[in-house]
Amino acid sequence: MSEMRRLDPILLEVLWNRLISVVEEQARALMRTSFTSVVREAGDLSAGVFDRRGRMVAQAVTGTPGHVNAMATSVHHFLREIPAENLQEGDALVTNNPWQASGHLNDFTVITPIFRDGALIAYFGNCCHALDVGGRGLGADARQVYEEGLFVPVTHLFRCGEPNEELFRLIRANVRAPFEVIGDLYAQAGSNDLGGARLLEMVEEFNLGDIEALSEEVCSRSESAMREAIQALPDGVYENEAYTDGFDQPIKLVVSIHVEGDEMHVDYSGSSPQSERGINVVLNYTAAYTTFGVKCAISPEVPNNAGSFRPLHVSAPEGCILNARHPAPVGARHIIGHFLPGVIHGALARAAPEKVLAEGSDSLWNTQITGYKKDGEPFTYVFFSGGGMGARPTEDGLSATAFPSGIRGVPAEVIENISPVIMHRRELRPDSEGPGRYRGGFGQEMEIGVRGDSGWNLSAMYDRTRFPARGMRGGLPGAVGSVRTASGEPLHPKRQQRIAGGERVVLSLPGGGGYGSPLERDPELVARDVDDGLVSVERAREVYGVVLKEGGHPGTFIVDVEASTHLREDMKPASGA
């Protein structure tokens, strides 16, 4: 550490940027070599480098908070099961234990020790979503984790460079898509190897010996910056509560944030008890999205590593929906977990209203489809979709964007090329935004089917079909979502359901909440949204108080300034603006 502190700031910045480039190349290698669109196109992965003590030093920009922040606290589980002194060059370890890693069985975490001249100097880790892990398939239907698929405790994936063939045989025998699942495990191991090779080049080039001093300096600086950000908030207790659809009954989420000096304690006491269905969240995943939500609000510029986590303390009563006991089902834990940044921002709105977002669609909409191809071969396919993001204090929310997960939507062309799934329609959903001075993002609407006449199974993992994303500081809520057949039959948002051959399913994703009164929105922006077909003329008048008249070209509109001014004046008392 003393050697590192003698380095001038320019060299330290060079080393830090080099380290980020190493982990980013690690993540990109995993995406390029992945066998599934879940990783390759959607980016459902994370990657990072850890020091000899198992502390995360740096993460790739590519990745999801639920993976990387959970992985940041998982390496000690690996080292407890297989101590460092028992590791050798060419080893790679794996687990999908939900309580030790990222919260459900579909995520495999792979950790690889890196050696230099026979001495262990670091670990590289990554986590990504497996297309299938057997059991009932990805979904919320299960009543115990044992139903949800193959559970792999911390185990050697590779030993001295040789694959653990017994483990690979077990996995092949238990999953519906062995080619893709095994292929991705090899890609994960290869990604870590590449990261390790690049790190060794960096250590040699700068004559570092190892990364312990660099790790100490980086983590200490991140911790100090996070403490400063917390200390800038007024001391106090900030509370909030929110509801999600739950499986059949609503789930209550309660948060209490205690700010004391440069420390923050986030407690979820009062939240609903754990569910009998697979929407439960383990504490590791709860902590992952809690720390992400806090950082987004008060310190987005601080590097995400072990140091930045130290001033944050997360707790939830054992047995509640956010700290489920084994063997609770956890397959669709993201449905609840993704709500946490919004709950956090709602609590911090009293302390820092200029730094938080209105609520968004929050929960990623996951869709798994299983069935048979025209030639009789079975198939399974998973894709992710995002609704509208909540509005920001100075900007509109993003549309069809998966916040807080950061996962991208897979292009329809890719979906249709690698599976029998057909995307008949995919478009932004008009009038789904939460109106406000800055409006929430629009949801999207999709109509999907499967080639051929055979029936197929839809495993739905959707939320915000009952409780809309709330606006902030006078902003209005976004539209709720829904799922139905094209013929009009409502479907359950969280069950596995049989769809008749030739039938289509329509997903209407929710919109994000608005920020500030809609009567304060720039009328020209309202007219632009109407021109784009995203807001109806009636909604412009009735909600935003903007009167439009036809423009110079068919289908275009201009603001009637005088009429809009009078209408907004008339609407103010009723709106409380």
N, C-alpha and C positions, 0 to 999 in steps of 0.2 A: 504493500500500500504506500509506503514512504517513497518508493521509486516512482510510483504513478503520480504522486503529488508533485514531484519535481518536473514532470512533463509540462511543457507550456500548453496553454489552452488550444492552440492550433493543432498540435499533434494529437491531443486528446480528441478533438473533433474529427480528425482524420481517422483515428482508430474506431471511434463510434460509428461513423458513416460506413467504414469498411465492414464492421460487424453487422450492421443492418443489411448491407448488400449481400453478405454471406447467407443470412437467414432468408432473405428474399429469394435468392437463387435456390436455396433449399426448397422453399414452398413452390416456386415455379417449376422445379424439376418434378415435384409430385404431381402438379397439375398436368404437365406435359406427358407424363408416363402413366397416368391413371387410366384404368379400363372403364370408368363410368362417367357419365355426364354429371352426376351428382358432385364429383370432385372437379372434373375437367372443365365443365361449363359453369356450374353454379358456384364453385369455390367453397364448398362445405368442408373446410379443412383448417388446420392451423399448423404452425411450425415455429420452433424456437431453439435457442441455445441456453444451456445451463452450466453453471460452474461446478467445480468438484464437489461442493457441498449440496448440490441439487437445487440451487437458487436460479430462477429464470433471470437471465441477464438481458436478453433482447428477443423480440418476437418479429416475425415477418408482418409486413403491412397486410398482405394477403391472409385472410382467415376470419374466423368468427369469434366473438367474445366468449361464447359458451364453451368453445373448444380450448382456446388459448389460455383464458383465465383459469379454467379448471385444470388444464395441463400444468399450469404454473405451480399448483399445489399438489401435484400427483407424484412427482419424482421420489419423494421420501417413501411413498408406499412401495415403489419398485425396489428401492435400496434396503428397505426393511425385509422384504421377501427374499431378495438376492443381493447380499451386501457387496460393496464395491470390490472387496478383496477376492471375491469369487468370480469376478468378471474378467474376460480375456478379450484380446483384440479379435474382431470379427463377430462378437456377440451382438445380439439385438433382442430386446425384451418386448413383450406385448401383453396387454390386458384390455378387456372391455368391461371390467367391473364398474357398474354405474356409481357405486358409492366411493370409489377411489379415483375415478377419472371424470368423464364428461356427462354422466347422468343417465345414459341408457345403453343397452347392449349393442345397438347399431353403430356405435363409435369405437373403433379400435385405436388405442394409443400405442405407439412404438417408440421405445427409448433405446438409443445406441450409445455406448461408451466410446470415447475417442482417446486413443493412446498416442504418446510421443516418446520414442526411445524406451518403450516398455512401461512408461508411467501414465496413469490415467489423468487427463487434464481437463476433460469437459464431457458433457453429454449433449447429444442432439435429440430432439423429440418432435414428433408430429402426431396429429390426430385427424382422422377423416371418417366420414360416414360410409359404412359398408352398405352395398345395395340390398343385402339380405343377410340375416343371421338365423334363419329358420324360425321355429315356433309358429305363432299365429301370423307372423308378418308384422311389419311396422304398423302401429296403430294404438288405440286407446282402449281396446276391448278387454284386454286380459285382466285377471283378478290377482295374479301373482307374477313375479318376475320370472318364475320358472316356465311360464307359458310363452314368454316373449322371445325365446331363442337360446342359442348356445352361449353359455357363460364361461368365459376364459379367464381364470385367475392369472396373476403375474407369472409368466412362463417364458422360456427361451423360444423366440421365433427363429433365430439363427444361433448356432453355437460354433465359435471359431470359423465363421464363414460358411458353415454347412447348414442347410435348412433343417428344421425340426420336423422330419417327415411324419412322425406320429401325429403331431398337432395339425399339420396340413391335411392329413387323411381324415381326421375327425371333422375338421371344418368342411371339407368337400362333401362329406356324408350328411351334413346337417343343414346345408343352405340350398336355396333354390337356384342360385346363380353362381356356382362354384368358379367358373372361369373368371368372372369379374371380381369376385371377392378375393380369391387367391391372387389374382393379378394385382389388385390394389395393395395387398400386404407386401408383395415384392416391391411395388413402387414406393411404399412407405419406407421400407428398409433402404432402398437405393437412394431415396431423397436424403435420408440421414447420412448415408455414406458420403454423398456429394458435399453436404454441409461440413462434415468433418474434414474432408480433403481441403476445402477452401479455408477452413479455420487453421489447419496446420500450415498452409501457405502463408497466412497472415502472421502467425506466431513466428515462423522462420524469418519472414521479411523484416519484421520489426524487432526481432531478437527479444521476444517477450518471455520465453520459457513456458509460461502458461497464461491463463486469463484471470487468475485470482485477483491480482491487483487492479486490473481493468474492471472486473466485476464489482469489486468493493467501491471503487470510485463512482462508477455509473449508478449503482444501487443507492449509494449514500446521497448523491446529488438528486436522484429521483425522490428519495424519501424526504429530503429537505424541501424540495419544491412542492410536494404534496402537502407537507405540514404547513407551509406558507399559505397554500390555497385554502386549507381548512381554517387556519387562523384568521383569514380575511372574512370569514362568516361570523355573524354575531353569535356568541354563546347562547345556547337555548335548546329546546326540544321542539322538533318539527314533525308533525304527524300527518298522516293521510290514510285513506282507505279506498279501495276500489273493488269492483265485482267483475268476475269473468263468468262465462256461461256454465262452467263445470261440465260434467258428463251428462247428467240428467237434472241436477240441482245446482244452483249458483254457488260459486266459491268466493269467499270474502278474503281479501288480502289487506292486512293492516300493517303499517310501518310506523316506527317511532325512531327518529334520528336525533341522537344526543350529540351536540357539538360542545366540546369542552377544550378550550385552548387550541392545540394543534392535533387533537385526536377526535375521531368520529366513531360513534357506536351506532350501528344500525340493527334494530331489533324488530322481529316480525311476530311478537306475541299478540294473540288475539286473532290471528289468521285461522281459517277453517282447518279442521282436522284432516288427516290424510284420507284420500278417497279409496273406495274399493276398486276403482278402475285406473287405467294406466296414464293418468294425468299428474301423478305425484312427482315432486321435485326433491332430489337429494340436496343436502346442505352444500356440497361442493359446487353444484350448479347454481344454487341460490346465491352463493358468495360471488360466483363468476359474473353474473349479470347485475348484482348489486354494485360491485366495484366498478364495473363498466358504466353504469348509470351515474354514479357519483363523479367519475372522471370526465364524462361527457359534459357535465354541468359546470364543474368548478376548475378542472385542470386538463383540458383536452390536449394541451401541448406537452404535458409531462410524459416521458417514455414509460411504457407499460412493462414493469418488471417487478422483481421481488421487493425492491425498495419502495416503490409507489404503493404497494399493498400494506406496508407495515402500520401506517397510522389509521387504517380502516379495520374495524372489528364488526363482524357479522354474526348474528345469532338468531335462531328460531327454535321454538320448543320442539323437542323430539316428539315425533308422532303427528306433527302438523303437516299441512299440504306442502310446506317448504322445507321440511326436514323429515322425510318419510323413513320409516323403519323398514329394514329388510324383513320379509321378502315382498314388499309392496311393489305393485306393477308401476313401471316408470317409462314405458315405451314412448309416450307422447309428452314427455316432461316439458318440452319447449312451449307447449300451449300455455302453461302457467308461467314458466320461467321468463318468457319474453315480455311479460307484463311488468316485470320488476323495475326496469329503468323508468317507465312511465309513472309508476307508483312513487319512485324516488323523486322524480322531478316535480310531481304534485306536492310532495312534502317540502321540497326545497324552494318552491315558488315564493313562500313568505320571506325566505332569507335572501334569495337572489333571483327575482322574477325576470331579470334581463338575461339570464343564462340558461333557462329551462325551456323545454318544448311542451306544447299541448299534447294530449294523448293522441296516439296514432292507432292504426289497426293492430300494432304490436305483435300479436301472435302470427308467426309464419304459417301460411296455409300449406300443409303437406298432403300430397295425394299419392297413394300407392294403388296401382292397378295390377291385378293378376288375372290370368286367363290362358287361353290357348291361341296360338297363331293358326293361320289357315291350313298349314301343313300338319297340325295336330301337336306341335311342339309347345310345351308350357312356356310362359314368359312372366316376368315380373318387372315393373318399372315404377320408379319414384321420381316425382318432380316437385319443386317448391315454387310458391307464388307469394307475392307481397301485395298488400293493400296500400292505402294512403298513409303517409307519414304525417305526424302532427305539425301544425304550423310553428314557425320559429318567431322569436320576438321582433325580428326585422325582415323576415322572408317567408314566403309560402312554403308549405310542406311539400315534399317530393311525392310524386304520384307513382303508384305501383312499385313501391320500394320497400324492401324487407328491412325495416329498422325495428329492433336493434341488431338483428343477426348479421346484416350485411351480405346475405346470400343473394346471388343473382338469379334471375329467371332464365331458364334454358330456352333458347330460340325454338319456335315451333318446327322449323326445318330439321333441327337436330333431333327433337323428340320423335318426329315422324320417320326419320331415317333409321333410327336404331331400335325402334319398337313399333308394335302395331297400333299404338295410340295415334289418333287423329285429332288435331286442334282445328276444329271447324271454324272457330271464331275466337279472337282475342283482341280486346279493345278497352280503352279507358271507359269507366262507368259514369255517365253524365249525372250531375246533381248529387254525387256521393260525397263531395267535399264538405268539411265543416266550415260554414261561412265565418268570416272574420275580417278584420283589417288586413290580416294576412291569413289567407284561407288554408285549410288543411289539404293534403294531397288527395287526389282522386283514387278510388279503388279501381279494379279492373274486372271485366266480365269475360269468362271463357266458356266455350261450349266444346266438350270433348266427347269422343267416342272411340270405338275400337274396330279395326277392320274385320270384316267377316260377319257371320250370322250367329256365332256362339255368344252365350252370355259371359259376363265377366264380373269380377269382384272389385268393388270400390272400397278402399279403406280410407275413410275421411278423418282428417285431423284439423278441424277448423274452429275458430272462436269469433267473438264479437258478432254473434247472430242474435243476441238479446240485449247486450249492454253496449251502446255506442261509445266511440272515443270522445271524451269530453273536451270541450274547448277551454280556453284559459283567458282570464281578464276580459270577459264579455264575448269571447268567441263561442260559436255554437258547435254542437256535436256533429260528427260525421255520420254518414248512413251506416246502418248495421248490414252485415253480410247475410247471405242465404245460399243454400244448395238445394237443387231440385232437378228432376228430370226435365228434358225438353218438352215432354207432354204435360208438365205442370205438377207432378207429384212431389211433395216436399220430402227431402231426405234428411236423415239424422246427421248432424255435423261431426259426430265422433264415433260412429259405428262402422263395422265392416258390413257392406250391403251388396246383395246380388242385383246386378243390372241386366236386364233382358238384352238378348242379341239385337243389334240395330238401334237400340235406344241410346240417346245422348244425355249427358249430364251438364247442367249449367251452374257454374260457380260465379257468384256475385260477391266480390270481395269488398270489405268495409272501407270507408274513407276516414281520413284523419281529422281531428278537431281543429277549430280555428283559434286564432290569437287576436284579441281585441274585437271591438264591435264591428260587425259587417257594415254598419252605416258610415264607418270611417274609411272604408276601402276606396282606393282610387277608382272612380267610375270608368276610366279608360281600361283598367285591368279587368273590370267586370265585362265590359264590351268585348275585350279580346277573348275572354273565356267563352262568351256567347258565340262569337265568330268561329271559334274552334269547335263548337258543338259540345262543349263540356258543361256549360250552364245554360239552362233554358231561359227564354225571355221572361217567362212568368216568375221564375226564381229570382232573376235579376231585380225585378220590380218589387216582389213581395218580401224578399229577405234583405237584399242589399239597398233597396230604395233607389234603384237606378232605372230610369225610363229610357228606353231605346227606340230609335226610329230607323227605318231602312236606310242603308248607306247608298253609295253611288253604284255599287255592283250587287247583283242578286245574291242573297244569302249573307250579306254583310250588314253591320249595324253601327250606328254612331249614337253618342250620348245626347239626349235632349237635356241640356244643362239646366235650363230654367225649371222644367218639370221635375227633374231629379232633385234640385235644391228644395223645392216646395215639398215634395214627397218625403224627403229625409227629415225636414223640420216637423212634418206631421207625425212621423213615425217615432221620433225621439222619446216622447213621454212614455209610450207603450213599451219601448225597448229598454228604458232605463239608461239610455246613452247620455 
